[in-house]
Amino acid sequence: MTDVAFASRGWFRLFLNFAGVVVVGWDSVTKYEHGILPLWAFACILAADAAWLCLVFIRPRWSRAGFVCVGVMILGGGLAAPATSAVGIVPIAVALLLLTRSPGIRLRIAIALGLAAMALVLIGDVLYPIAPLGLLAIEAGVIVAFLSGQSRRQFVVSEQQERRLLESRIAVREEQARADVLAARQNIAHDIHDVLAHSLGGLVIQLDAVDALLEAGETGAAVDRVRDARMLAAEGLTEARRAVATLREVPEGTDELTGGQQLMSAIEELLEAHRTLGGSVDLVENGERREVAAALATAVRRAVQEALTNARKHAPGMLVSVTVTWTSHELSVRVSNPLPASKVAASGGGHGLVGMRERFAVIPGAGATAEIQGDSFVVMVSGASA
């Protein structure tokens, strides 16, 4: 529909140009045949009319040929305007309108040609004097044509600015959408890392224990360890499937809330899994449980999981202290474990802690730290509660 409208507008503009050329030419020929128009004026107005007709077909319009046509229209129309009873002003008006309305043409060029047109009209008046009022009317027509083109120019410039602004907004939205997708994928990568580090690390510990028990001939205890390992593997597989499934889900807002009871149950499951893997952990909870944003609840659960995994890796068998504190406006979780007497080479690249910080960084009002405090390694996370 828009293309049809533009095409119709183009044909209408072409029709108006042809109609103007025909009317000016017919009027000039008629006046010359009746002896009203002198030969020099007739030649000037025909030259201006022919230049107008050529300008209709020149593309791009503002090439060297286009400027020559405009110059001929202003020159011929300006000199012939007094002798043609102001008919010569029509080519001048068309030329000035086209010049002034085009943002690609410098305004000072249009002003200079407008002043030249007014000067040519005065010269034409010397060659073919007319009444002062008629001369003023022609000069006023030149000014009106210039101002009309300038008004159209401002409209075109404003329209172009609005179009660029709209394109800029669309580009920003597309960039934001791409950033959101990348952030979602990064969160999924962090989740999968945490799941693998927790479940596979636990499996290694369990299988080492099974190997030791079998060497000691304690078959019954080894069977129990195998069952625990299977349960841990099943839980890890479920967590991994849940993380991968989010790739197919439509991202939702962060307005969804998670209950305090649900979050604490998830934390206690992680602590129980840590105990099953041979670790010891002490949980202290302060304050009244409150609802928190779902994103914060997920981040807290992953942070506790990462802290417990690190504790099993770097401080096996040592007591891990977990403190959950609820206030009227904030939830904070502190996980600490003693530093081992001898340094243990890290088997990972620190991606879990980096991912934890990044996950909390995108949650408004949340934060996460992981550092050595005295003789302990402490992971501290916090965020606003509902």
Contacts in CASP RR format, 6 or more apart in sequence:
PFRMAT RR
TARGET T0000
AUTHOR 0000-0000-0000
METHOD contacts of the structure
MODEL  1
MTDVAFASRGWFRLFLNFAGVVVVGWDSVTKYEHGILPLWAFACILAADA
AWLCLVFIRPRWSRAGFVCVGVMILGGGLAAPATSAVGIVPIAVALLLLT
RSPGIRLRIAIALGLAAMALVLIGDVLYPIAPLGLLAIEAGVIVAFLSGQ
SRRQFVVSEQQERRLLESRIAVREEQARADVLAARQNIAHDIHDVLAHSL
GGLVIQLDAVDALLEAGETGAAVDRVRDARMLAAEGLTEARRAVATLREV
PEGTDELTGGQQLMSAIEELLEAHRTLGGSVDLVENGERREVAAALATAV
RRAVQEALTNARKHAPGMLVSVTVTWTSHELSVRVSNPLPASKVAASGGG
HGLVGMRERFAVIPGAGATAEIQGDSFVVMVSGASA
14 56 0 8 1.000
17 52 0 8 1.000
17 53 0 8 1.000
17 56 0 8 1.000
17 94 0 8 1.000
18 53 0 8 1.000
18 56 0 8 1.000
20 52 0 8 1.000
20 90 0 8 1.000
21 49 0 8 1.000
21 52 0 8 1.000
21 53 0 8 1.000
21 56 0 8 1.000
23 90 0 8 1.000
24 45 0 8 1.000
24 48 0 8 1.000
24 49 0 8 1.000
24 52 0 8 1.000
24 87 0 8 1.000
24 88 0 8 1.000
24 90 0 8 1.000
24 91 0 8 1.000
25 45 0 8 1.000
25 46 0 8 1.000
25 49 0 8 1.000
27 84 0 8 1.000
27 87 0 8 1.000
28 37 0 8 1.000
28 42 0 8 1.000
28 45 0 8 1.000
28 46 0 8 1.000
28 49 0 8 1.000
28 84 0 8 1.000
28 87 0 8 1.000
31 37 0 8 1.000
31 42 0 8 1.000
31 84 0 8 1.000
31 85 0 8 1.000
32 39 0 8 1.000
32 42 0 8 1.000
37 45 0 8 1.000
37 83 0 8 1.000
37 84 0 8 1.000
38 83 0 8 1.000
38 128 0 8 1.000
40 79 0 8 1.000
40 127 0 8 1.000
41 79 0 8 1.000
41 80 0 8 1.000
41 83 0 8 1.000
41 84 0 8 1.000
41 127 0 8 1.000
41 128 0 8 1.000
42 80 0 8 1.000
44 75 0 8 1.000
44 76 0 8 1.000
44 77 0 8 1.000
44 78 0 8 1.000
44 79 0 8 1.000
44 80 0 8 1.000
45 76 0 8 1.000
45 77 0 8 1.000
45 80 0 8 1.000
45 84 0 8 1.000
45 87 0 8 1.000
45 88 0 8 1.000
45 91 0 8 1.000
47 72 0 8 1.000
47 75 0 8 1.000
47 76 0 8 1.000
48 72 0 8 1.000
48 73 0 8 1.000
48 74 0 8 1.000
48 75 0 8 1.000
48 76 0 8 1.000
48 77 0 8 1.000
48 78 0 8 1.000
48 80 0 8 1.000
48 88 0 8 1.000
48 91 0 8 1.000
48 92 0 8 1.000
49 91 0 8 1.000
50 72 0 8 1.000
51 68 0 8 1.000
51 69 0 8 1.000
51 70 0 8 1.000
51 71 0 8 1.000
51 72 0 8 1.000
51 73 0 8 1.000
51 91 0 8 1.000
52 69 0 8 1.000
52 73 0 8 1.000
52 91 0 8 1.000
52 94 0 8 1.000
52 95 0 8 1.000
54 65 0 8 1.000
54 66 0 8 1.000
54 69 0 8 1.000
55 61 0 8 1.000
55 66 0 8 1.000
55 69 0 8 1.000
55 70 0 8 1.000
55 73 0 8 1.000
55 98 0 8 1.000
58 65 0 8 1.000
58 66 0 8 1.000
58 69 0 8 1.000
61 98 0 8 1.000
62 102 0 8 1.000
62 104 0 8 1.000
62 105 0 8 1.000
70 95 0 8 1.000
70 98 0 8 1.000
70 99 0 8 1.000
70 113 0 8 1.000
71 95 0 8 1.000
71 113 0 8 1.000
73 91 0 8 1.000
73 92 0 8 1.000
73 94 0 8 1.000
73 95 0 8 1.000
74 91 0 8 1.000
74 92 0 8 1.000
74 95 0 8 1.000
74 96 0 8 1.000
74 113 0 8 1.000
74 114 0 8 1.000
74 116 0 8 1.000
74 117 0 8 1.000
74 120 0 8 1.000
75 120 0 8 1.000
76 88 0 8 1.000
76 91 0 8 1.000
76 120 0 8 1.000
77 84 0 8 1.000
77 88 0 8 1.000
77 89 0 8 1.000
77 91 0 8 1.000
77 92 0 8 1.000
77 117 0 8 1.000
77 120 0 8 1.000
78 88 0 8 1.000
78 89 0 8 1.000
78 92 0 8 1.000
78 117 0 8 1.000
78 120 0 8 1.000
78 121 0 8 1.000
78 123 0 8 1.000
78 124 0 8 1.000
79 120 0 8 1.000
79 123 0 8 1.000
79 124 0 8 1.000
79 127 0 8 1.000
80 87 0 8 1.000
80 88 0 8 1.000
80 124 0 8 1.000
81 87 0 8 1.000
81 88 0 8 1.000
81 89 0 8 1.000
81 92 0 8 1.000
81 120 0 8 1.000
81 121 0 8 1.000
81 124 0 8 1.000
81 138 0 8 1.000
82 121 0 8 1.000
82 124 0 8 1.000
82 125 0 8 1.000
82 127 0 8 1.000
82 128 0 8 1.000
82 129 0 8 1.000
82 130 0 8 1.000
82 135 0 8 1.000
82 138 0 8 1.000
83 124 0 8 1.000
83 127 0 8 1.000
83 128 0 8 1.000
86 134 0 8 1.000
86 137 0 8 1.000
86 138 0 8 1.000
89 121 0 8 1.000
89 138 0 8 1.000
89 141 0 8 1.000
89 142 0 8 1.000
89 145 0 8 1.000
92 117 0 8 1.000
92 142 0 8 1.000
92 145 0 8 1.000
93 141 0 8 1.000
93 142 0 8 1.000
93 144 0 8 1.000
93 145 0 8 1.000
95 113 0 8 1.000
95 117 0 8 1.000
96 110 0 8 1.000
96 113 0 8 1.000
96 114 0 8 1.000
96 117 0 8 1.000
96 142 0 8 1.000
96 145 0 8 1.000
96 146 0 8 1.000
96 149 0 8 1.000
97 145 0 8 1.000
97 148 0 8 1.000
97 149 0 8 1.000
97 152 0 8 1.000
99 105 0 8 1.000
99 109 0 8 1.000
99 110 0 8 1.000
99 113 0 8 1.000
100 107 0 8 1.000
100 110 0 8 1.000
100 146 0 8 1.000
100 148 0 8 1.000
100 149 0 8 1.000
100 150 0 8 1.000
100 152 0 8 1.000
100 153 0 8 1.000
101 149 0 8 1.000
101 150 0 8 1.000
101 152 0 8 1.000
101 153 0 8 1.000
101 156 0 8 1.000
102 153 0 8 1.000
102 156 0 8 1.000
103 153 0 8 1.000
103 156 0 8 1.000
103 157 0 8 1.000
103 160 0 8 1.000
107 150 0 8 1.000
107 153 0 8 1.000
110 146 0 8 1.000
111 146 0 8 1.000
114 142 0 8 1.000
114 146 0 8 1.000
117 142 0 8 1.000
118 139 0 8 1.000
118 142 0 8 1.000
118 143 0 8 1.000
121 135 0 8 1.000
121 138 0 8 1.000
121 139 0 8 1.000
121 142 0 8 1.000
122 135 0 8 1.000
125 135 0 8 1.000
180 251 0 8 1.000
183 362 0 8 1.000
184 246 0 8 1.000
184 251 0 8 1.000
185 247 0 8 1.000
186 358 0 8 1.000
187 359 0 8 1.000
188 243 0 8 1.000
188 244 0 8 1.000
188 246 0 8 1.000
188 247 0 8 1.000
190 302 0 8 1.000
190 352 0 8 1.000
190 355 0 8 1.000
190 356 0 8 1.000
190 358 0 8 1.000
190 359 0 8 1.000
191 239 0 8 1.000
191 243 0 8 1.000
191 246 0 8 1.000
191 302 0 8 1.000
192 240 0 8 1.000
192 243 0 8 1.000
192 244 0 8 1.000
193 351 0 8 1.000
193 352 0 8 1.000
193 355 0 8 1.000
194 302 0 8 1.000
194 305 0 8 1.000
194 306 0 8 1.000
194 309 0 8 1.000
194 352 0 8 1.000
195 236 0 8 1.000
195 239 0 8 1.000
195 240 0 8 1.000
195 243 0 8 1.000
196 240 0 8 1.000
197 306 0 8 1.000
197 309 0 8 1.000
197 352 0 8 1.000
198 236 0 8 1.000
198 239 0 8 1.000
198 273 0 8 1.000
198 305 0 8 1.000
198 306 0 8 1.000
198 308 0 8 1.000
198 309 0 8 1.000
199 232 0 8 1.000
199 233 0 8 1.000
199 235 0 8 1.000
199 236 0 8 1.000
199 237 0 8 1.000
199 239 0 8 1.000
199 240 0 8 1.000
201 309 0 8 1.000
201 312 0 8 1.000
201 313 0 8 1.000
202 229 0 8 1.000
202 232 0 8 1.000
202 277 0 8 1.000
202 312 0 8 1.000
203 229 0 8 1.000
203 232 0 8 1.000
203 233 0 8 1.000
205 277 0 8 1.000
205 278 0 8 1.000
205 312 0 8 1.000
205 316 0 8 1.000
206 225 0 8 1.000
206 226 0 8 1.000
206 228 0 8 1.000
206 229 0 8 1.000
206 232 0 8 1.000
206 277 0 8 1.000
207 229 0 8 1.000
209 222 0 8 1.000
209 225 0 8 1.000
210 222 0 8 1.000
210 225 0 8 1.000
210 226 0 8 1.000
210 229 0 8 1.000
213 219 0 8 1.000
213 220 0 8 1.000
213 221 0 8 1.000
213 222 0 8 1.000
213 225 0 8 1.000
214 222 0 8 1.000
228 276 0 8 1.000
228 277 0 8 1.000
231 276 0 8 1.000
232 273 0 8 1.000
232 276 0 8 1.000
232 277 0 8 1.000
235 273 0 8 1.000
254 293 0 8 1.000
254 294 0 8 1.000
254 295 0 8 1.000
254 363 0 8 1.000
255 293 0 8 1.000
256 293 0 8 1.000
256 294 0 8 1.000
257 291 0 8 1.000
257 292 0 8 1.000
257 293 0 8 1.000
257 294 0 8 1.000
257 386 0 8 1.000
258 291 0 8 1.000
258 292 0 8 1.000
258 293 0 8 1.000
258 294 0 8 1.000
258 296 0 8 1.000
258 297 0 8 1.000
259 289 0 8 1.000
259 290 0 8 1.000
259 291 0 8 1.000
259 292 0 8 1.000
259 297 0 8 1.000
260 289 0 8 1.000
260 290 0 8 1.000
260 291 0 8 1.000
260 292 0 8 1.000
260 297 0 8 1.000
261 289 0 8 1.000
262 297 0 8 1.000
263 289 0 8 1.000
263 292 0 8 1.000
263 297 0 8 1.000
263 300 0 8 1.000
263 301 0 8 1.000
264 285 0 8 1.000
264 289 0 8 1.000
264 324 0 8 1.000
266 297 0 8 1.000
266 301 0 8 1.000
267 283 0 8 1.000
267 300 0 8 1.000
267 301 0 8 1.000
267 304 0 8 1.000
267 322 0 8 1.000
267 324 0 8 1.000
267 333 0 8 1.000
268 283 0 8 1.000
270 301 0 8 1.000
270 304 0 8 1.000
270 305 0 8 1.000
270 308 0 8 1.000
271 281 0 8 1.000
271 283 0 8 1.000
271 308 0 8 1.000
271 322 0 8 1.000
273 308 0 8 1.000
274 281 0 8 1.000
274 308 0 8 1.000
274 311 0 8 1.000
274 312 0 8 1.000
274 320 0 8 1.000
275 281 0 8 1.000
277 312 0 8 1.000
278 317 0 8 1.000
279 312 0 8 1.000
279 316 0 8 1.000
279 317 0 8 1.000
279 320 0 8 1.000
280 317 0 8 1.000
280 318 0 8 1.000
280 319 0 8 1.000
280 320 0 8 1.000
281 308 0 8 1.000
281 319 0 8 1.000
281 320 0 8 1.000
281 321 0 8 1.000
281 322 0 8 1.000
282 319 0 8 1.000
282 320 0 8 1.000
282 321 0 8 1.000
282 322 0 8 1.000
283 322 0 8 1.000
283 323 0 8 1.000
283 324 0 8 1.000
284 321 0 8 1.000
284 322 0 8 1.000
284 323 0 8 1.000
284 324 0 8 1.000
285 323 0 8 1.000
285 324 0 8 1.000
285 325 0 8 1.000
285 326 0 8 1.000
286 323 0 8 1.000
286 324 0 8 1.000
286 325 0 8 1.000
286 326 0 8 1.000
287 325 0 8 1.000
287 326 0 8 1.000
287 327 0 8 1.000
288 326 0 8 1.000
289 326 0 8 1.000
290 326 0 8 1.000
290 328 0 8 1.000
290 331 0 8 1.000
290 385 0 8 1.000
290 386 0 8 1.000
291 385 0 8 1.000
291 386 0 8 1.000
292 300 0 8 1.000
292 331 0 8 1.000
292 383 0 8 1.000
292 384 0 8 1.000
292 385 0 8 1.000
292 386 0 8 1.000
293 363 0 8 1.000
293 384 0 8 1.000
293 386 0 8 1.000
295 363 0 8 1.000
296 331 0 8 1.000
296 363 0 8 1.000
296 366 0 8 1.000
296 383 0 8 1.000
296 384 0 8 1.000
299 356 0 8 1.000
299 359 0 8 1.000
299 360 0 8 1.000
299 363 0 8 1.000
299 366 0 8 1.000
299 368 0 8 1.000
299 381 0 8 1.000
300 331 0 8 1.000
300 333 0 8 1.000
300 381 0 8 1.000
302 356 0 8 1.000
302 359 0 8 1.000
303 333 0 8 1.000
303 335 0 8 1.000
303 356 0 8 1.000
303 359 0 8 1.000
303 360 0 8 1.000
303 368 0 8 1.000
303 379 0 8 1.000
303 381 0 8 1.000
304 322 0 8 1.000
304 333 0 8 1.000
304 335 0 8 1.000
306 352 0 8 1.000
306 353 0 8 1.000
306 356 0 8 1.000
306 379 0 8 1.000
307 320 0 8 1.000
307 335 0 8 1.000
307 337 0 8 1.000
307 370 0 8 1.000
307 379 0 8 1.000
308 320 0 8 1.000
308 335 0 8 1.000
310 337 0 8 1.000
310 353 0 8 1.000
310 377 0 8 1.000
310 379 0 8 1.000
311 318 0 8 1.000
311 320 0 8 1.000
311 335 0 8 1.000
311 337 0 8 1.000
311 377 0 8 1.000
313 344 0 8 1.000
313 346 0 8 1.000
313 347 0 8 1.000
314 337 0 8 1.000
314 340 0 8 1.000
314 344 0 8 1.000
314 346 0 8 1.000
314 377 0 8 1.000
315 337 0 8 1.000
315 338 0 8 1.000
315 339 0 8 1.000
315 340 0 8 1.000
315 377 0 8 1.000
318 337 0 8 1.000
318 338 0 8 1.000
318 340 0 8 1.000
319 337 0 8 1.000
319 338 0 8 1.000
320 335 0 8 1.000
320 336 0 8 1.000
320 337 0 8 1.000
321 334 0 8 1.000
321 335 0 8 1.000
321 336 0 8 1.000
321 337 0 8 1.000
322 333 0 8 1.000
322 334 0 8 1.000
322 335 0 8 1.000
323 333 0 8 1.000
323 334 0 8 1.000
323 335 0 8 1.000
324 331 0 8 1.000
324 332 0 8 1.000
324 333 0 8 1.000
325 331 0 8 1.000
325 332 0 8 1.000
325 333 0 8 1.000
325 334 0 8 1.000
326 385 0 8 1.000
327 385 0 8 1.000
328 385 0 8 1.000
329 384 0 8 1.000
329 385 0 8 1.000
330 382 0 8 1.000
330 383 0 8 1.000
330 384 0 8 1.000
330 385 0 8 1.000
331 382 0 8 1.000
331 383 0 8 1.000
331 384 0 8 1.000
331 385 0 8 1.000
332 380 0 8 1.000
332 381 0 8 1.000
332 382 0 8 1.000
332 383 0 8 1.000
333 380 0 8 1.000
333 381 0 8 1.000
333 382 0 8 1.000
334 378 0 8 1.000
334 379 0 8 1.000
334 380 0 8 1.000
335 378 0 8 1.000
335 379 0 8 1.000
335 380 0 8 1.000
336 373 0 8 1.000
336 376 0 8 1.000
336 377 0 8 1.000
336 378 0 8 1.000
336 379 0 8 1.000
337 376 0 8 1.000
337 377 0 8 1.000
338 375 0 8 1.000
338 376 0 8 1.000
339 372 0 8 1.000
339 374 0 8 1.000
339 375 0 8 1.000
339 376 0 8 1.000
339 377 0 8 1.000
353 370 0 8 1.000
353 379 0 8 1.000
356 368 0 8 1.000
356 370 0 8 1.000
356 379 0 8 1.000
356 381 0 8 1.000
357 367 0 8 1.000
357 368 0 8 1.000
357 369 0 8 1.000
357 370 0 8 1.000
359 368 0 8 1.000
360 366 0 8 1.000
360 367 0 8 1.000
360 368 0 8 1.000
360 381 0 8 1.000
360 383 0 8 1.000
361 367 0 8 1.000
361 368 0 8 1.000
363 383 0 8 1.000
364 384 0 8 1.000
365 383 0 8 1.000
365 384 0 8 1.000
366 381 0 8 1.000
366 382 0 8 1.000
366 383 0 8 1.000
366 384 0 8 1.000
367 381 0 8 1.000
367 382 0 8 1.000
367 383 0 8 1.000
368 379 0 8 1.000
368 380 0 8 1.000
368 381 0 8 1.000
368 382 0 8 1.000
369 378 0 8 1.000
369 379 0 8 1.000
369 380 0 8 1.000
369 381 0 8 1.000
370 377 0 8 1.000
370 378 0 8 1.000
370 379 0 8 1.000
370 380 0 8 1.000
371 377 0 8 1.000
371 378 0 8 1.000
372 378 0 8 1.000
END
